[in-house]
């Protein structure tokens, strides 16, 4: 999960640079195309198959993921960047609430309150780094951004369910990549296709696809084999990595609030890892909720 967060942050740098050459829909399309081709090659190398006995689960996972992505892009276009990113990172908080709600409804399992605390501490760190604000005339766009985070929370639970149902990581990533191809292609029908005249632009598109696919594969593996709330806490490290990139590459200012936020994120991730190492029993809440 830590390596996946680093690769996602690196991908974010490439997306930021590629946005100067290509529309968002094109970046999504080529990211999905690269991912699908890589997973096809990976499946053949592993002598595996892309056939699945759970097409409905893959469909809903891809639909949810693409929907969350589109809503987030809408929020990014109409809200300050810090606000949109913070609302999207509420996915971990929603996930914790979903798990608690599922456990309470079934009445047979509990979620470790200390893990929920690590998620909330990490989210506080995100808020300190990004310092979001919403103006009174941006309420609708803020609700869209909040919805993107909520749907993202369900996506991570769907990834967990698919992994524990026996689906290999490459198959999960392949079908999600196909969803990105479809969504990107539909967007390109409206925005058009940019001319590929810049070698650096093509290289950035390729980098986005490769980084995103490897990171998605690692993240899928983490959610399929680890505890959901631990992964949610570790995922906050992506904000710290992105902040470091911003300082080094884009001359972002270092403030005491940002440093405090990074400290909270690191504490959250380390605390989640320590709690995981102390736990010898499987997370009953996961199996209860997913059943």
Secondary structure, 3 states (H helix, E strand, C coil): CHHHHHHHHHHHHHHHHHCCCCCHHHHHHHHHHHHHHHHHHHHHHCCCCCCCCCHHHHHHHHHHHHHHHHHHHHHHHHCCHHHHHHHHCCHHHHHHHHHHHHHHHHCCCCCCHHHHHHHHHHHHHHHHHHCCCCCHHHHHHHHHHHHHHHHHHHHHHHHHHHHHCCCCHHHHHHHHHHHHHHHHHHHHHHHCCCCCCCHHHHHHHHHHHHHHHHHHHHHHHHHHHCCHHHHHHHHCHHHHHHHHHHHHHHCCCCCHHHHHHHHHHHHHHHHHHHHHHHCCCCCHHHHHHHC
